[in-house]
Amino acid sequence: MSPDMITMFKETLDMFVFLAVELTLLFLVISYLVGILQEYISPQKVQSILSSRNGKGYFVAAMLGSITPFCSCSTIPFLKGLLRARAGFGPMMVFLFASPLLNPIIIGLFVVTFGIKVALFYFVMAMGVSVLAGFALEKLGFEKYVREEAYQQGELTTSCCDTKPAPVTASCCDTKPAPVVASCDTVCGAASHSAPQIESRWLRVWRTTWKDFKQVLPYLFVGVLLGSFIYGFIPTDLIAQYAGDATWYAIPIAAVIGIPLYIRAEAVIPLSAALVQKGMAMGSVMALIIGSAGASITEVILLKAIFKNQMIAAFLAVIIGMAVGAGFLYSVIFG
């Protein structure tokens, strides 16, 4: 094996270990803190807030979307719940845009990987465009493109990614049998000495955090592996030639390819870190991350049960427009 090849292997291994350790610790810490937050801000509480129609609803929806990502499997059922609760259409769309783009995991990864300046720019862009898009879609009358059946009552799963409410034969606060619905933040008051021990809230949150980490670990591993490989083996000149600052078309291409590729943020951010170090323009990286985190083919298929084609097209146009706009604006401001 040549000395150059040995050097590339060493650089790849060093980058893999560094990214794996750093991002694993960051994911666990932020996920745990979010889990504690969800103990106090439940999906039902968010739904109640967004169901009230007032002028502040757009900004409230954006802020709630940025701090309450819940679990990914509850995104579509949660949206259905907002529709059934007759939430304001504009704020509901703001929440739909903001929640996957601004969740604490993504912001934390941005800060650690690219620094506070880039993270702040990303946050402002995603927050601002989400609010403006929600406001515009409501004023343009896109609510008429919501399918009528989406407003119909049905089983809604918004707690802990459970598929069904779980009936139990007795509550821990009473001696009589009582049907209850299991939720993320069900905590009984003073239990009698004969009642079974209730799992600590902190331990319950940790179990959920660890479960979420195991689910996302394959994506995180793939992202770190690809990023490390690019860092160690892909020539810098090649990346700079096709995705550098001088290549204007790299930004729209990066914005579009993220959607069909369905790259999770946990994978695309460490991958993007390696691309930046190899010469990829930060504007293109910004577009790639927003495109991949903001929408996916899977999400679009699920949304077709709720929205008509015109609304689906508008949803994709907002995400792609946000990605391209953020990419070019970053290049202008910081380039």
C-alpha positions in Angstrom: 0.0 0.0 0.0 1.4 3.4 -1.0 2.1 6.1 1.6 -0.6 8.3 0.1 -3.2 5.6 0.5 -2.1 5.0 4.1 -2.5 8.7 4.8 -6.0 8.8 3.2 -7.0 5.8 5.3 -5.7 7.5 8.5 -7.5 10.7 7.7 -10.7 8.8 7.0 -10.5 6.9 10.3 -9.6 10.0 12.3 -12.6 11.9 10.9 -14.9 8.9 11.4 -14.0 8.6 15.1 -14.2 12.4 15.7 -17.7 12.8 14.0 -19.1 9.6 15.5 -18.2 10.5 19.1 -19.1 14.2 18.8 -22.5 13.7 17.1 -23.5 10.7 19.3 -23.0 12.7 22.5 -24.7 15.7 21.0 -27.7 13.7 19.8 -28.2 12.0 23.2 -27.9 15.3 25.2 -30.2 17.3 23.0 -32.7 14.4 22.6 -32.9 14.0 26.4 -33.5 17.8 26.9 -36.2 17.7 24.2 -37.8 14.7 26.0 -37.9 16.6 29.2 -39.5 19.6 27.4 -42.1 17.2 25.9 -43.1 16.2 29.4 -44.5 19.7 29.8 -45.5 20.6 26.3 -47.6 17.7 25.0 -48.9 17.3 21.4 -52.4 18.0 22.8 -51.2 21.3 24.3 -49.7 22.3 20.9 -52.9 21.3 19.1 -54.9 23.4 21.5 -52.8 26.5 21.1 -52.8 26.3 17.3 -56.5 25.7 17.2 -57.1 29.3 18.4 -57.3 31.7 15.5 -55.4 34.9 16.3 -52.9 37.2 14.7 -50.0 35.8 16.8 -50.7 32.2 15.6 -48.1 32.3 12.8 -45.2 33.1 15.1 -46.5 30.9 17.9 -46.7 28.0 15.3 -43.1 28.7 14.2 -41.7 28.7 17.7 -43.6 25.6 18.7 -42.4 23.9 15.6 -38.8 24.8 16.4 -39.0 23.3 20.0 -41.5 20.5 19.7 -40.5 18.1 16.9 -42.1 15.1 18.7 -41.3 11.8 17.0 -41.2 11.7 13.2 -43.9 9.0 12.9 -46.4 11.4 14.5 -46.0 14.2 11.9 -48.9 13.3 9.6 -51.3 12.1 12.4 -50.5 15.4 14.2 -51.3 17.4 11.1 -54.6 15.5 10.8 -55.4 16.4 14.4 -54.9 20.1 13.7 -57.3 19.8 10.8 -59.9 18.1 12.8 -59.5 20.7 15.5 -60.1 23.4 12.9 -56.8 25.0 13.5 -56.0 28.1 11.5 -54.8 27.0 8.1 -51.8 29.5 7.9 -50.4 28.6 11.4 -50.9 24.9 10.6 -48.8 25.2 7.5 -46.2 27.2 9.4 -45.9 24.4 11.9 -45.7 21.8 9.1 -42.7 23.7 7.5 -40.9 24.7 10.7 -41.1 21.5 12.7 -38.8 19.3 10.6 -36.4 22.2 9.7 -36.0 23.7 13.1 -36.0 20.9 15.5 -33.3 21.1 18.3 -31.3 18.2 16.9 -30.7 20.0 13.6 -29.9 23.3 15.2 -27.5 21.6 17.6 -25.7 19.8 14.8 -25.4 23.1 12.9 -23.8 24.9 15.8 -21.3 22.1 16.5 -20.5 21.4 12.8 -20.6 24.8 11.2 -20.6 27.4 14.0 -23.1 29.8 15.5 -23.1 32.2 12.6 -24.2 29.5 10.1 -26.7 28.1 12.6 -28.2 31.5 13.2 -28.5 32.2 9.5 -30.2 28.8 8.9 -32.6 29.4 11.8 -33.6 32.9 10.6 -34.2 31.7 7.1 -36.2 28.6 8.0 -38.2 30.5 10.6 -38.9 33.5 8.3 -39.8 31.6 5.2 -42.0 29.2 7.1 -44.0 32.2 8.6 -44.2 34.0 5.2 -45.2 30.9 3.3 -48.0 30.0 5.8 -49.3 33.5 5.7 -49.2 33.6 1.9 -50.8 30.2 1.4 -53.7 31.2 3.7 -54.3 34.6 2.0 -54.1 33.0 -1.5 -56.9 30.6 -0.5 -55.0 27.3 -0.6 -57.1 26.0 2.2 -59.6 24.9 -0.5 -57.0 22.3 -1.5 -57.4 20.3 1.7 -59.3 17.1 1.1 -62.7 17.0 2.8 -62.0 13.6 4.3 -59.0 15.0 6.2 -61.4 16.9 8.5 -63.3 13.7 9.4 -62.8 12.3 12.9 -60.8 9.1 13.2 -58.1 7.6 15.3 -55.3 10.0 16.0 -51.9 8.9 17.2 -49.8 11.8 18.6 -48.3 10.4 21.8 -45.0 8.6 21.9 -45.5 7.3 18.4 -48.0 4.8 19.7 -50.3 3.3 17.2 -53.3 2.9 19.5 -54.4 4.2 22.9 -53.8 1.6 25.5 -56.7 0.8 27.9 -55.7 -0.3 31.3 -57.8 -1.9 34.0 -56.9 0.4 36.9 -55.4 3.8 37.4 -52.5 4.3 39.8 -54.4 7.0 41.5 -57.6 5.2 42.3 -58.8 1.8 43.4 -61.6 1.6 40.9 -61.0 0.3 37.4 -60.7 3.2 35.1 -60.0 3.3 31.4 -57.2 5.8 30.6 -55.3 6.7 27.5 -51.5 6.2 27.7 -49.7 9.4 26.9 -46.1 10.7 27.1 -46.7 12.8 30.2 -49.2 10.7 32.3 -48.0 11.0 35.8 -50.1 10.1 38.8 -50.1 12.0 42.0 -49.7 10.5 45.4 -49.8 6.7 45.0 -50.8 4.5 47.8 -48.3 2.1 49.4 -50.0 -0.8 47.7 -49.8 0.7 44.2 -46.9 -0.5 42.0 -43.9 1.7 41.7 -44.1 4.3 38.9 -41.1 4.7 36.7 -39.2 7.9 37.2 -39.9 10.6 34.7 -36.2 11.1 34.1 -35.7 7.4 33.5 -38.7 7.2 31.2 -37.3 10.1 29.1 -33.9 8.4 29.0 -35.5 5.2 27.7 -37.3 7.1 25.0 -34.1 9.0 24.1 -32.1 5.7 23.8 -34.8 4.2 21.7 -34.8 7.2 19.4 -31.0 7.0 19.2 -31.1 3.4 18.2 -33.6 4.2 15.5 -31.5 7.0 14.0 -28.1 5.3 14.5 -28.1 3.7 11.0 -28.6 7.0 9.4 -26.1 8.7 11.6 -23.6 6.0 10.9 -24.1 6.2 7.1 -23.7 10.0 7.2 -20.5 9.8 9.2 -19.1 7.0 7.1 -19.8 8.8 3.8 -18.5 12.1 5.2 -15.3 10.4 6.4 -14.8 8.7 3.1 -15.2 12.0 1.2 -12.9 13.7 3.6 -10.2 11.1 3.2 -10.5 10.0 -0.5 -12.3 12.5 -2.7 -9.9 15.1 -4.2 -10.5 18.6 -3.1 -10.2 19.9 -6.7 -13.1 17.7 -7.8 -15.5 19.0 -5.2 -14.5 22.6 -5.8 -14.9 22.2 -9.6 -18.5 21.0 -9.5 -19.9 22.4 -6.3 -17.6 25.3 -5.4 -18.4 29.0 -5.1 -17.9 29.6 -8.9 -20.5 27.0 -9.8 -23.9 28.8 -9.7 -26.0 25.8 -10.7 -24.8 23.8 -7.7 -27.3 25.5 -5.4 -30.5 24.6 -7.2 -29.2 21.1 -8.0 -28.4 20.5 -4.3 -31.8 21.8 -3.3 -33.7 19.4 -5.6 -31.6 16.2 -5.1 -32.2 16.2 -1.3 -35.9 15.4 -1.7 -35.8 12.2 -3.7 -32.6 11.0 -1.9 -34.4 11.3 1.4 -31.3 12.1 3.4 -32.1 12.6 7.0 -30.6 15.7 8.7 -28.6 13.4 11.1 -26.8 12.0 8.0 -26.6 15.0 5.7 -25.0 17.4 8.2 -21.9 15.3 8.9 -21.8 14.5 5.2 -22.0 18.2 4.4 -19.2 19.0 6.9 -16.8 16.8 4.9 -18.0 18.4 1.6 -17.3 21.9 3.0 -13.8 20.9 4.0 -13.2 19.6 0.5 -14.3 22.8 -1.2 -18.1 22.6 -1.6 -19.7 26.1 -1.3 -21.6 26.6 1.9 -24.5 28.0 -0.1 -24.9 24.6 -1.8 -24.6 22.8 1.5 -27.4 25.0 3.0 -29.6 24.2 0.0 -28.9 20.5 0.3 -29.7 20.4 4.0 -33.0 22.4 3.7 -34.1 20.3 0.7 -33.4 17.0 2.5 -34.8 17.9 5.9 -37.8 19.9 4.7 -39.4 17.3 2.4 -39.1 13.7 1.2 -40.9 11.4 -1.2 -42.3 9.5 1.7 -43.8 12.6 3.3 -45.3 13.7 0.0 -47.0 10.3 -0.5 -48.5 10.6 3.0 -49.5 14.2 2.5 -51.5 13.2 -0.6 -54.1 11.7 1.7 -54.6 15.1 3.2 -53.9 17.6 0.4 -54.9 17.9 -3.2 -52.2 18.1 -5.9 -52.2 21.9 -5.9 -51.3 22.0 -2.3 -48.7 19.3 -2.7 -47.1 21.4 -5.4 -47.2 24.5 -3.2 -45.6 22.6 -0.4 -42.7 21.4 -2.6 -42.3 24.9 -4.1 -41.9 26.4 -0.7 -39.3 23.9 0.4 -37.3 24.1 -2.8 -37.7 27.9 -2.9 -36.5 28.2 0.6 -33.5 26.0 -0.1 -32.4 27.8 -3.2 -33.1 31.2 -1.7 -31.1 30.4 1.5 -28.2 29.1 -0.6 -27.9 32.1 -2.9 -28.5 34.6 0.0 -25.8 33.0 2.1 -23.4 33.2 -0.8 -24.2 36.9 -1.2 -24.0 37.8 2.4 -21.0 35.7 3.5 -19.4 34.9 0.2 
